[in-house]
Amino acid sequence: MVKSVSRTRVTTFKGNLPSGREDGLAVEEPLEIRIGGRSLTVVMRTPGHDVELAAGLLLSEGIVSSAGQIGAIAHCRDPKDPQHENVLDVRLVPGVSVDWRRLKRSFFSNTSCGLCGKTTIESVKVSTPPLPDDVDGAWVALEVLFRLPRALRAAQKVFEETGGLHACGLFDERGKLLLLREDVGRHNAVDKTIGAALLSGMIPLSRHLVMVSGRASFEIVQKVLVARVPVVCAVSAPSSLAVDLAREANMTLVGFLREKSFNVYSEAERIEGCRIAPVVAGGAAPPVS
């Protein structure tokens, strides 16, 4: 049975008065992902939706480009090994090759020093073309954007119990929540969401929006770009590289999204009644409200 929450005893202080109670903790465990029995990577994740996590990682790393290239994804079943639920093996369909040398370099850079500047942006541009222009003009209504934070927060059931998980939500253009995944790792939450969409036959995700519960990093923008998501929203700030990649990729990037305001960093033209405002002297452009 998948367990995403564990229980523990804690001592809570209110002022100088301690009291004991039971509290929920987000479970964090390693997951080894293998391809054809060969180890690809180990990620620290919250158990649950592991198959989707693996599928999303395969897509975002360029190992597969469609669900049809995946033959099967299954946990390794070994009752003698207590960790057998923490190992996934992926079987690709015949004819799909894996560039292990490239993957070794990619995963090493991700885990050791992070992704590196303009060189990485150029490599992403080569492997993943920019999003097309929206010939129909603006299609994201302001009221849709303003509804997203509350909808995302209301669906975060494990966060409600633990206060310790990131979330990623996939919305349609009317603001309907289609998918939501939670995880201790923000990138895992995105991979689970994208993986679920991939396995459901929803990719490419044109005229969809993704919202994440924290900041928008370069890796998050890169992952949703591969899934062809044109609009990415974050509760917190984007990084400088995330903004650079969004602009290069023709993606709309929204940060500090609240129920009455937000900042837009690129391709504001997709948002009805919105445009990039000039920077005022001595400060940044004011948020849209």
Backbone as a ProteinNet text record, in pm:
[ID]
protein_1_A
[PRIMARY]
MVKSVSRTRVTTFKGNLPSGREDGLAVEEPLEIRIGGRSLTVVMRTPGHDVELAAGLLLSEGIVSSAGQIGAIAHCRDPKDPQHENVLDVRLVPGVSVDWRRLKRSFFSNTSCGLCGKTTIESVKVSTPPLPDDVDGAWVALEVLFRLPRALRAAQKVFEETGGLHACGLFDERGKLLLLREDVGRHNAVDKTIGAALLSGMIPLSRHLVMVSGRASFEIVQKVLVARVPVVCAVSAPSSLAVDLAREANMTLVGFLREKSFNVYSEAERIEGCRIAPVVAGGAAPPVS
[TERTIARY]
84.4	0	87.2	57.8	135.3	105.4	211.7	198	267.7	190.1	247.5	255.5	190.4	192.5	225.6	317.7	346.4	307.6	283.1	241.1	353	364.6	467.2	416.2	478.8	446.2	533.5	473.1	548.5	507.5	594.6	563.3	546.1	430.2	397.9	403.2	467.7	474.2	386.6	299.5	223.6	260.2	343	403.8	502.3	491.1	580.7	510.3	395.4	317.8	331	398.6	412.1	291.6	262.9	158.8	196.8	163	194.1	77.6	108.6	4.4	64.9	-20.4	23	21	121.3	130.2	159.7	128.2	154.6	282.2	359.3	481.7	470.6	517.6	525.1	633.4	600.1	696.7	794.7	920.7	1025.8	1107.8	1111.8	1186.2	1255.3	1365.5	1432.1	1354.6	1360.1	1305.1	1413	1452.7	1547	1468	1503	1438.5	1538.8	1499.2	1583.7	1520.1	1603.9	1555.5	1612.5	1524.6	1570.1	1663.3	1640.9	1722.9	1846.6	1879.4	1997.8	1958	2029.4	1992.6	2009.6	1904.3	1908.6	1937.8	1861.1	1877.2	1805.4	1836.4	1764.6	1714	1584.1	1523.8	1462.4	1466.9	1397.6	1258.4	1157.7	1021.6	925	802.8	693.4	627.8	619.8	559.1	417.6	385.8	257.1	276.3	203.4	213.2	356.2	421.5	559.3	570.4	475.3	478.8	469.6	383.9	372	501.3	563.1	690.2	794.5	804.5	901.9	869.4	741.6	701.7	732.7	703.4	732.5	881.6	961.4	1106.5	1159.1	1106.7	1148.9	1120.1	1003	966.9	1054.3	1067.9	1141.4	1290.3	1344.4	1485.2	1508	1401.4	1415.7	1440.9	1414.2	1433.4	1320.9	1199	1084.6	1017.8	942.3	866.2	716.7	677.6	535.9	515.3	391.6	359.6	375.3	359.4	371.7	511.1	611.4	747.5	776.3	681.7	697.6	621.2	694.4	628.8	559.9	632.2	576.8	662.5	599.3	668.4	611.2	696.4	645.5	745.4	693.3	779.5	844.4	967.9	1037.6	984.3	928.6	865.1	961.1	1009.3	1097.9	1062.3	976.9	932.9	1047.2	1162.8	1277.4	1347.9	1319.8	1383.2	1282.9	1304	1206.1	1193.9	1291.7	1289.1	1237.9	1176.8	1140.4	1035.6	954.5	856.2	921.7	1050.3	1121.9	1211.6	1183.2	1257.7	1156.8	1171.6	1087.1	1172.7	1121.3	1191.5	1104.9	1165.4	1096.5	1139.1	1043	1069.9	1024.2	1118.6	1084.2	1050	972.8	933.9	1055.3	1058.9	1171.7	1193.2	1317.7	1353.9	1380.1	1341.8	1369.3	1502.9	1601	1735	1755.6	1852.2	1884.3	2029.5	2051.3	2186.8	2239.1	2300.1	2343.7	2454.8	2539.2	2646.2	2587.9	2489	2425.1	2352.4	2283	2207.5	2299.6	2413.9	2509.1	2555.6	2584.9	2626.9	2512.9	2391.2	2275.7	2243.7	2235.4	2199	2310.3	2436.3	2546.3	2538	2509.7	2503.4	2385	2274.6	2156.5	2178.8	2249	2260.9	2382.2	2484.8	2607.6	2614.4	2587.9	2606.9	2486.9	2381.6	2266	2286.7	2188.3	2196.2	2266.4	2338.9	2436.7	2408.7	2336.1	2331.1	2293.1	2352.8	2316.1	2344.9	2450.4	2481.4	2366.7	2311	2199.6	2076.1	2050.2	1935.8	1950.1	2069.5	2090.7	2063.6	2106.9	2084.3	1936	1862.4	1718.6	1650.1	1694.2	1635.7	1655	1770.9	1797.8	1706.4	1689.5	1611.9	1462.1	1423	1281.8	1254.3	1183.2	1160.4	1070.8	1077.5	989.3	843.1	759.1	615.6	568.8	466.6	418.3	344.3	337.6	257.3	109.9	34.6	-109.5	-176.7	-213.8	-270.4	-405.9	-474.1	-604.2	-593.2	-469.9	-451.8	-469.6	-507.9	-521.6	-632.9	-605.5	-707.2	-713.7	-627.1	-629	-698.3	-812.8	-887.5	-825.3	-826.8	-772.2	-842.1	-973.7	-1045.8	-1006.8	-964.6	-915	-786.1	-694.2	-568.6	-592.8	-680.3	-704.2	-766.5	-832.5	-893.9	-795.2	-683.1	-592.6	-534.5	-486.4	-425.7	-520.3	-645.1	-739.9	-771	-786.5	-815.7	-701.1	-577.7	-461.3	-454.2	-468.3	-456.9	-565.3	-686.3	-797.4	-777.3	-700.8	-679.7	-556.9	-481	-358.6	-391.7	-442.5	-490.4	-378	-265.5	-155.3	-86	-75.2	-20	-105.3	-236.1	-326.5	-296.2	-256.4	-229.5	-88.2	6	146.9	212.5	167.6	232.3	369.1	398.1	534.8	550.6	457.6	467.9	451.6	520.4	499	384.9	326.4	217.2	233.4	180.6	172.8	34.3	-32.5	-166.2	-170.9	-245.8	-270	-414	-431.9	-563.8	-593.7	-722.8	-759.7	-777.1	-808.6	-812.4	-926.8	-1022.6	-1132.9	-1102.7	-984.3	-946.2	-991	-1035.9	-1075.9	-951.4	-940.7	-827.7	-844.2	-748.9	-754.2	-669.5	-553.7	-461.4	-392.3	-366.1	-283.3	-200.2	-71.8	17.4	99.3	126.8	205.2	329.2	436	559.3	651	743.7	842.2	935.1	949.3	1031.7	945.5	971.7	888.7	901.7	1022.3	1040.2	967.8	964.2	890.2	741	687.1	544.9	514.6	606.1	587.9	599.2	700.1	715.1	593.3	538.6	419.5	301.1	285.5	174.1	190.7	310.2	335.8	326.2	377.7	370.1	227.3	142.3	1.3	-63.3	-30.4	-83.8	-32.8	95.2	153.2	83.2	67.4	7.4	-141.7	-204.1	-346.2	-368.7	-260.2	-272.8	-304.8	-269.5	-303.3	-193.9	-73.6	38.2	20.8	43.1	90.8	-20.2	20.1	-74.2	-95.5	-128.9	-159.5	-288	-296.7	-412.1	-441.7	-335.4	-342.8	-251.3	-272.6	-190	-138.2	-16.9	39.8	64.5	31.4	63.2	138.3	245.2	323.7	312.6	327.5	301	418.8	533.8	650	704.4	836.2	898.1	905.1	929.1	943.5	1092.2	1152.5	1294.2	1312.1	1436.5	1468.7	1419.6	1445.9	1409.8	1259.3	1181.2	1036	989.8	1041.9	1005.8	1047.3	1166	1214.1	1123.1	1080	994.4	859.5	796.4	665.8	678	791.9	813.7	812.3	876.4	877.2	734.4	649.2	509.1	425.2	488.5	425	315.6	341.6	249.9	282.6	186	217.8	216.1	152.9	140	179.5	275.8	322.4	306.1	244.6	219.8	282.3	328.5	390.8	340.6	329.4	292.2	403.3	526.8	642.2	711	839.2	912.5	973.4	996.9	1079.4	1226.1	1312.4	1455.3	1490.5	1610.5	1652.3	1661.1	1712.7	1722.1	1584.9	1491.3	1355.6	1295.2	1316.4	1265.9	1334.7	1466.8	1539.7	1484.7	1465.1	1416.5	1273.8	1187.5	1049	1043.4	1129	1130.1	1181.6	1284	1337	1234.3	1153.8	1061.3	922.9	901.7	771.5	663.7	702.2	612.5	570.5	444	395.8	431.4	505.9	550.7	494.8	418.9	353.5	409.2	442.6	490.9	411.4	428.7	358.6	207.8	153.3	10.8	-73.1	-160.4	-254	-394.8	-490.6	-629	-664.1	-574.5	-602.7	-483.8	-371.6	-254.5	-156.9	-67.3	40.7	141.6	258.5	358.4	367	380.7	401.1	536.3	617.7	756.5	781.7	688.8	709.4	576.3	566.1	450.2	317	305.6	181	64.2	93.8	-11.7	-111.3	-77.8	-174.2	-284.2	-261.6	-355.1	-443.5	-573.8	-668.9	-649.8	-638	-625.8	-493.8	-393.7	-265.5	-154.6	-59.4	58.4	174.1	296.4	413.5	420	411.4	415.9	559.5	582.3	718.7	763.5	894	949.4	951.4	900.3	899.8	1036.8	1070.8	1202.3	1223.3	1337.4	1373.5	1308.7	1243.3	1180.2	1128.8	1070.7	1017.4	875.8	829.7	692.8	595.9	486.6	390.3	318.2	271	196.5	61.7	9.5	-124.3	-223.5	-326.7	-428.6	-565.1
-120.6	0	124.6	217.7	341.4	428.4	478	560.8	693.6	800.2	932.1	1017.8	972.3	1045.1	948.5	988.6	912.2	995.4	928.2	996.9	995.5	1104.7	1114.3	1199.2	1181.4	1263.9	1388.8	1502.5	1627.6	1701.6	1789	1879.9	2019.8	2076	2208.2	2311.8	2423.2	2532.5	2647.8	2693.2	2816.1	2908.1	3009.7	3087.1	2998.3	2987.6	2900	2775.4	2741.8	2626.6	2513.2	2401.2	2287.8	2194.1	2130.3	2027.7	1922.2	1798.5	1689.4	1659	1626.4	1588.4	1504.8	1446.4	1370.3	1460.3	1444.2	1528.7	1441.7	1494.7	1423.5	1472.6	1380.3	1411.5	1358.6	1437.9	1390.5	1284	1170	1062.1	1095.9	1070	1088.5	959.8	899.4	775.8	779.2	703	698.2	611.4	649.6	568.9	553.1	429.8	402.6	373	442.6	420.9	353.5	240.2	164.6	159.4	145.2	122.2	-11.4	-106.5	-239.1	-303.9	-276.4	-332.8	-252.7	-150.2	-68.5	59.3	91	205.5	337.2	418	550.5	657.6	658.1	760.3	717	784.1	768.2	905.8	915.1	1041.1	1023.2	1128.4	1129	1184.6	1103	1143.3	1099.1	1149.3	1101.4	985.3	866.6	752.5	783.2	728.6	752.2	809.8	757.6	801.7	783.3	675.2	651	628	557.1	530.2	661.2	751.3	881.8	962.1	953.3	1022.5	974.3	843.7	789.6	832.1	827.7	866.4	1013.3	1099.2	1241.3	1268.1	1194.3	1210.6	1164.8	1054.4	1005.8	1109.1	1173.5	1274.2	1398.3	1449.2	1575	1560	1437.9	1415.3	1376.1	1373.6	1343.3	1197.5	1108.9	965	910.9	960.6	927	1056.7	1049.2	1165.4	1138.5	1014.6	979.4	859.1	842.7	728.2	596.7	601.3	480.6	420.5	498.2	445.3	371.5	376.8	308.5	176.3	66.9	-63.3	-91.5	-71.6	-97.2	-27.3	8.8	61.5	-11.5	-77.4	-157.5	-159.4	-172.6	-191.4	-328.9	-334.5	-462.2	-539.9	-657.8	-735.5	-839.6	-816.8	-911.5	-912.7	-1007.6	-1010.3	-1021.1	-1069.2	-1082.8	-949.6	-852.3	-721.1	-620.9	-568.4	-474.5	-344.6	-315	-192	-214.1	-331.3	-359.5	-262.8	-202.3	-104.2	27.4	43.5	167	151.9	52.4	33.2	17.3	98.5	90.1	50	-38.6	-74.6	-36.3	34.5	79.7	-8.8	-55.2	-130.4	-46.7	-8.5	67.4	-28.7	17.6	-68.2	-93.1	-204.6	-232.3	-119.1	-83.4	22.3	156.7	172	296	281	360.5	349.9	453.3	426.4	515.4	559.3	689.2	745.1	755.3	649.4	645.2	745.6	774.8	872.8	1011.2	1049.2	1180.1	1185.4	1078.8	1077.2	1084.9	1019.1	1024.6	1167.1	1239.9	1380.1	1465.2	1441.3	1521.5	1505.4	1381	1358.7	1400.7	1392.2	1438.7	1590	1662.7	1808.4	1851.3	1778.3	1815.1	1797.6	1690.5	1659.2	1723.4	1755.1	1804.4	1956.7	2020.9	2166.5	2240	2167.3	2233.6	2258.3	2316.3	2346.2	2479.1	2489	2596.6	2692.9	2799.5	2920.1	2906.5	2993.6	3006.6	2880	2807.5	2684.4	2586.3	2574.5	2483.5	2531.4	2661.5	2714.4	2683.3	2697.3	2666.7	2519.7	2430.3	2286.8	2254.5	2320.3	2298.5	2348.9	2463.1	2517.3	2423.1	2356.9	2264	2143	2089.1	1966	1991.4	2110.4	2143.2	2278.3	2282	2410	2502	2633.7	2728	2696.7	2743.5	2727.4	2815.7	2773.6	2856	2978.7	3081.1	3198.5	3160.7	3225.6	3202.7	3292	3233.6	3311.8	3371.2	3310.7	3362.2	3473.7	3510.1	3617.7	3570.8	3664.1	3634.1	3532.9	3433.9	3333	3300.5	3361.7	3339.1	3457.5	3433.4	3540.2	3571.9	3700.5	3740.8	3669.1	3655.9	3591	3444.4	3381.4	3243.3	3239	3327.7	3331.5	3356.2	3449.3	3484.3	3368.5	3275	3160.1	3047.1	3045.3	2930.8	2906.8	3010.3	2982.3	2911.4	2957.8	2895.1	2752.3	2729.5	2594.6	2499.4	2546.9	2463.1	2430.6	2531.7	2511.5	2418.5	2429.7	2347.4	2200.2	2170.8	2031.9	1967.4	2042.3	1989.4	1915.9	1794.3	1719.4	1676.9	1631.8	1586.5	1706.2	1815.6	1937.8	1982.5	1971.8	2010.2	1932.4	1806.2	1720.1	1736.1	1774.1	1775.4	1912.4	1999.3	2128.3	2117.3	2001.8	1979.6	1931.9	1963.8	1915.8	2028.8	2013.6	2100.5	2042.2	2126.7	2082.1	2139.1	2064.5	2109.6	2076.1	2175.4	2155.2	2184.7	2103.4	2124.8	2169.3	2284.6	2343.4	2358.2	2352.7	2385.6	2536.1	2583.8	2728.5	2798.1	2721.1	2779.4	2780.1	2726.6	2723.6	2600.3	2498.3	2372.5	2291	2246.3	2164.1	2023	1981.5	1849.4	1747	1789.9	1701.1	1779.2	1713.1	1772	1661.8	1688.9	1593.9	1668.6	1599.4	1656.2	1571.7	1635.6	1562.9	1650.8	1587	1663.9	1741.6	1695.5	1764.2	1837	1966.3	2043	1988.1	1942.8	1888.3	1755	1676.4	1550.9	1576	1678.3	1710.3	1743.7	1816	1849.7	1724.5	1640.4	1517.5	1426.5	1416.7	1333.6	1386.9	1518.6	1578.6	1557.9	1584.9	1567.9	1420.3	1333.7	1190.7	1140.8	1191.1	1153.6	1198.5	1320	1370.1	1287.3	1251.3	1170.3	1035.9	966.7	834	837.4	955.6	971.4	1018.2	1036.8	1078.4	1225.1	1309.7	1452.1	1537.8	1485.6	1561.8	1573	1688.3	1816.1	1892.1	1971.8	2041.4	2186.2	2204.4	2338.8	2388.2	2518	2583.2	2524.2	2492.1	2450.9	2541	2538.1	2613.6	2520.5	2544.9	2474.4	2575.7	2536.9	2621.1	2539.7	2597.5	2531.5	2611.8	2540.9	2602	2679.9	2674.5	2747.5	2840.4	2841.3	2926.6	2852.6	2928.8	2871.5	2869.6	2753.1	2739	2709.3	2714.5	2679.2	2539	2442.8	2303.7	2286.6	2359.7	2348.8	2403.2	2516.7	2572.5	2477.2	2417.4	2323.6	2201.8	2148.7	2029.7	2056.4	2169	2197	2238.7	2292.1	2323.6	2197	2092.4	1965.8	1913.3	1937.7	1895.9	1993.4	2103.7	2204.7	2281.6	2315	2397.8	2544.7	2625.5	2764.5	2863.4	2828.9	2922.4	2853.1	2911	2857.7	2964.6	2928.5	3021.6	2968	3058.1	3019	3108.7	3050.2	3127.3	3224.3	3181.7	3263.2	3317.4	3350.9	3417.3	3317.4	3358.1	3278.8	3313.5	3225.3	3256.1	3329.8	3386	3459.5	3366.7	3246.4	3153	3105.2	3092.7	3055.3	3161.3	3287.5	3397.2	3396.1	3376.6	3371.7	3262	3141.8	3030.2	3054	3106.6	3134	3231	3334.1	3430.8	3368	3285.2	3216	3117.9	3060.2	2954.3	3005.7	3138.4	3194.9	3148.7	3133.6	3085.7	3201.3	3200.8	3299.1	3252.6	3335.8	3301.2	3403.4	3353.3	3436.6	3400.5	3502.1	3479.9	3559.9	3523.1	3589.1	3595.7	3486	3484.3	3475.5	3574.5	3579.6	3595.5	3607.9	3617	3753.9	3851.8	3984.1	4045.9	3974.9	4035.3	3928.1	3966.3	3879.6	3962.2	3906.4	3962.6	3872.4	3931.8	3852.8	3891.2	3789.9	3812.1	3791	3725.6	3700.5	3669.4	3704.4	3671.9	3705.3	3828.5	3873.7	3875	3870.5	3882.1	3767.3	3656.6	3546.5	3577.9	3676	3708.7	3823.9	3806.3	3907.3	4038.4	4147.9	4279	4304.9	4223.7	4236.4	4263	4343.6	4367.5	4398.5	4383.3	4415.8	4567	4610.8	4753.8	4801.8	4928.5	4982.2	4985.8	4969.2	4975.5	5120.2	5142.1	5277.4	5310.3	5437.3	5479	5438.7	5374.4	5338.6	5212.5	5133.4	5010.9	4925.7	4814.2	4718.8	4758.2	4697.4	4721.7	4672.1	4744.6	4702.8	4576.7	4494.4	4374	4407.6	4314.7	4330	4307.5	4388.4	4370	4413.1
0	0	0	-90.7	-99.7	22.1	83.1	201.5	177	168.8	142.8	269	376.9	503.3	616.1	702.1	822.9	945.1	1055.5	1176.8	1279.8	1353.9	1457.4	1572.1	1688.4	1803.9	1803.7	1829.2	1838	1965.1	2008.1	2117.7	2060.1	2080	2028.1	2140.5	2112	2208.1	2161.3	2247	2226.3	2340.2	2307.3	2413.7	2487.4	2617.8	2693.9	2745	2681.2	2723.5	2622	2658.8	2567.1	2576.5	2464.5	2462.7	2360	2387.7	2296.1	2205.2	2081.3	1986.2	1875.1	1793.1	1676.3	1554.5	1468.5	1349.7	1227.8	1110.5	985.3	919.6	866.1	793.6	651	554.7	416.8	406.6	350.8	336	224.3	248.8	148.7	141.5	22.8	2.8	-133.5	-148.3	-278.8	-377.6	-502.9	-611.9	-718.2	-742.5	-850.5	-977.5	-1084.9	-1214.1	-1306	-1360.6	-1451	-1589.7	-1690.3	-1826.7	-1872.4	-1895	-1936.3	-1835.7	-1707.8	-1602.4	-1568.3	-1646.1	-1621.4	-1548.3	-1442	-1358.5	-1433.9	-1432	-1492.7	-1388.3	-1280.2	-1177.4	-1051.4	-942.2	-815.9	-775.6	-750.5	-708.6	-570.5	-492.3	-363.5	-388	-354.6	-387.7	-278.3	-286.2	-203.9	-277.8	-217.1	-286	-334.4	-449.1	-512.6	-651.5	-748	-887.4	-940.5	-897.1	-939.9	-1090.1	-1147	-1291.2	-1368.8	-1323.4	-1388.9	-1374	-1257	-1235.3	-1335.1	-1352.2	-1446.9	-1589.6	-1626.5	-1762.5	-1789.1	-1691.8	-1708.4	-1719.5	-1641.9	-1649	-1784.7	-1835.3	-1967.9	-2075.8	-2066.4	-2166.4	-2152.4	-2029.7	-2011.2	-2039.8	-2028.4	-2059	-2204.8	-2284	-2425.6	-2456.5	-2360.4	-2384.2	-2470.2	-2448.4	-2532.7	-2575.4	-2683.5	-2729.1	-2732	-2702.3	-2700	-2609.2	-2564.3	-2478.9	-2554.9	-2686.8	-2766.8	-2768	-2726.2	-2720.8	-2590.1	-2496.5	-2368.5	-2373.8	-2355.7	-2355.2	-2223.1	-2114	-1980.6	-1876.2	-1766.4	-1648.7	-1528.2	-1452.7	-1341	-1226.8	-1104.9	-989.3	-996.1	-950.6	-943.8	-824.2	-850.1	-744.7	-691.1	-570.6	-503.9	-356.4	-313.5	-173.3	-73.7	-117.6	-27	-3.8	-89.9	-80.6	-25.5	95.3	152.5	74.4	-13.6	-92.1	-234.3	-260	-398.8	-453.9	-365.7	-412.3	-450.9	-421.7	-454.1	-575.8	-659.2	-783.8	-897.3	-1000.8	-1120.8	-1239.1	-1321.3	-1444.4	-1563.7	-1657.5	-1778	-1894.9	-1968.3	-2090.5	-2209.9	-2294.7	-2414.6	-2526.9	-2622.9	-2733.7	-2823.1	-2894.3	-2983.5	-3083.5	-3103	-3196.1	-3130.5	-3003.3	-2931.2	-2859.6	-2901.1	-2844.5	-2734.5	-2648.1	-2536.6	-2549.7	-2551.4	-2557	-2414.1	-2366	-2227.2	-2198.8	-2295	-2272.5	-2249.2	-2329.7	-2310.6	-2177.4	-2141.9	-2017.1	-1896.6	-1905.9	-1794.7	-1772.3	-1881.4	-1867.6	-1814.7	-1865.5	-1826.6	-1679.8	-1632.8	-1494.1	-1400.4	-1443.6	-1360.5	-1341.3	-1449.5	-1438.6	-1353.8	-1365.2	-1287.3	-1138.2	-1099	-958	-893.3	-972.4	-910.3	-907.4	-1020.6	-1022.5	-1079.9	-1112.4	-1170.9	-1319.4	-1381.2	-1522.9	-1543.2	-1652	-1662.4	-1776.8	-1745.9	-1826.1	-1971.5	-2050.5	-2190.5	-2269.5	-2234.8	-2307.4	-2295.9	-2175.6	-2155.7	-2230.3	-2229.1	-2303.1	-2451.6	-2505.2	-2646	-2675.2	-2586.1	-2609	-2601.7	-2511	-2502.5	-2628.7	-2681.3	-2803.7	-2921.4	-2926.7	-3036.6	-3027.9	-2905.9	-2889.7	-2880.5	-2837	-2820	-2884.7	-2995.1	-3063.7	-2982.3	-3008.8	-2938.2	-2965.6	-2877.1	-2895.6	-3011.3	-3083.8	-3195.4	-3145.3	-3230.8	-3198.2	-3194.8	-3108.8	-3103.4	-3206.6	-3317.9	-3427.4	-3390.6	-3292.6	-3251.4	-3148.2	-3111.6	-3015.1	-2871.6	-2784.9	-2642.6	-2618.2	-2533.7	-2501.3	-2352	-2272.1	-2127.1	-2060.3	-2000.1	-1934	-1798.1	-1761.5	-1631.9	-1517	-1527.2	-1417.3	-1402.3	-1511.7	-1503.5	-1423.3	-1454.9	-1379.9	-1231.3	-1199.6	-1059.5	-980.6	-1050.9	-981.9	-954.3	-1025.2	-1016.3	-876.2	-805	-674.4	-577.7	-570.1	-478.9	-522.3	-652.4	-700.8	-672.1	-690.8	-662.6	-513.8	-430.9	-285.9	-234.6	-285.6	-237.8	-269.4	-374.8	-416.7	-352.1	-273.1	-211.9	-81.7	-94.5	20.7	114.5	58.5	143.2	207.1	134.8	194.6	311.7	298.9	406.5	534	516.6	631.3	686.1	599.9	640.7	635.1	546	526.1	462.2	398.8	353	210.8	121	-16.5	-117	-230.3	-346.3	-429.5	-512.8	-598.7	-738.4	-834.5	-973.3	-1025	-1080.4	-1134.9	-1283.3	-1355.7	-1498.7	-1515.6	-1582.3	-1601.7	-1750.5	-1785.5	-1923	-1934.5	-2052.9	-2076.3	-2003.1	-1954.2	-1875.8	-1725.7	-1689.8	-1549.2	-1475.4	-1546.6	-1481.9	-1449.5	-1325.1	-1283.4	-1338.4	-1421.3	-1484	-1409.6	-1362.7	-1292.3	-1181.9	-1069.7	-964.7	-901.1	-885.5	-820.3	-714.5	-603.7	-494.7	-471.8	-423.8	-396.3	-311.2	-239.7	-163.6	-256.9	-380.2	-479.2	-580.2	-598.8	-693.3	-834.8	-871.8	-1005.7	-1021.1	-913.4	-917.1	-938.2	-870.1	-887	-1033.1	-1098.4	-1239.6	-1325.7	-1299.2	-1376.9	-1362.1	-1241	-1220.9	-1300.3	-1301.2	-1374.8	-1525.1	-1575.2	-1718.1	-1757	-1669.8	-1697.1	-1704.2	-1614.8	-1618.6	-1748.6	-1792	-1919	-2036.5	-2032.9	-2139.9	-2150.7	-2038	-2038.8	-2070.4	-2054.2	-2087.2	-2230.3	-2305.2	-2444.5	-2462.2	-2364	-2370.4	-2432.7	-2446.3	-2502.3	-2653.5	-2716.3	-2661.5	-2590	-2490.1	-2403.4	-2447.7	-2574.2	-2622.7	-2556.8	-2536.8	-2472.5	-2334.5	-2263.8	-2123.6	-2041	-1911.2	-1818.3	-1709.9	-1665.8	-1550.9	-1440.8	-1317.5	-1202.6	-1099.3	-1044.3	-940.3	-811.4	-699.3	-569.3	-513.5	-578.7	-530.5	-637.9	-649.7	-750.8	-884.7	-989.9	-1123.7	-1158.9	-1155.9	-1187.6	-1336.8	-1380.2	-1518.1	-1550.5	-1461.1	-1488.1	-1506	-1426.4	-1439.4	-1573.5	-1614.7	-1745.2	-1857.3	-1844.2	-1945.5	-1956.5	-1842.8	-1842.5	-1908.7	-1873.4	-1931.5	-2078.3	-2116.6	-2257.8	-2341.8	-2292.9	-2365.7	-2384.1	-2284.4	-2294.1	-2375.3	-2422.1	-2508.4	-2435.9	-2310.2	-2232	-2259.8	-2305.4	-2341.7	-2225.7	-2112.6	-2001.4	-1871.5	-1800.7	-1673	-1566.5	-1455.2	-1345.7	-1217.8	-1134	-1007.9	-895.9	-777.8	-660.2	-623.3	-646	-608.3	-733.1	-719	-826.6	-923.9	-1047.4	-1137.7	-1118	-1162	-1162.7	-1291.8	-1295.6	-1415.4	-1536.2	-1516.3	-1628.4	-1674.4	-1581.3	-1619.3	-1710.5	-1676.5	-1760.2	-1896.2	-1898.1	-2025.7	-2115.6	-2058.9	-2139.5	-2186	-2098.4	-2137.1	-2254.6	-2251.7	-2362.1	-2490.1	-2479	-2596.8	-2654.2	-2565.2	-2606.4	-2642.8	-2637.3	-2670.8	-2572.6	-2445.4	-2340.5	-2250.7	-2208.6	-2112.6	-1971.5	-1899.6	-1764.6	-1665.7	-1569.5	-1468.5	-1331.3	-1252.4	-1117.4	-1015.1	-888.6	-777.7	-802.8	-854.8	-888.8	-761.3	-744.4	-632.6	-689.7	-600.6	-646	-703.6	-689.9	-745	-817.5	-825.3	-889.2	-935.2	-1026.3	-1070	-1147.9	-1168.4	-1259.2	-1381	-1498.2	-1619.2	-1677.5	-1709	-1747.4	-1896.4	-1964.9	-2107.5	-2173.6	-2300	-2384.3	-2316.6	-2271	-2207.4	-2304.6	-2433.5	-2534.9	-2530.4	-2466.1	-2454.2	-2352.4	-2268.6	-2161.1	-2206	-2197.2	-2242.4	-2166.1	-2240.9	-2180.6	-2113.5	-2146.1	-2077.1	-2178.3	-2139.6	-2220.4	-2125.5	-2174.3	-2093.2	-2074.5	-1949.3	-1920	-1915.1	-1947	-1936.3	-1791.3	-1771.1	-1636.8	-1589.5	-1470.4	-1416.6	-1361.7	-1362.7	-1315.8	-1170.5	-1146.4	-1009.6	-959.1	-1045.7	-996.3	-1108.7	-1070.1	-1167	-1206.3	-1313.7	-1356.7	-1250.7	-1227.2	-1125.1	-1168.3	-1071.5	-1107.3	-1167.2	-1245.9	-1299.9	-1187.8	-1181.3	-1076.5	-1130.1
[MASK]
+++++++++++++++++++++++++++++++++++++++++++++++++++++++++++++++++++++++++++++++++++++++++++++++++++++++++++++++++++++++++++++++++++++++++++++++++++++++++++++++++++++++++++++++++++++++++++++++++++++++++++++++++++++++++++++++++++++++++++++++++++++++++++++++++++++++++++++++++++++++++++++++++

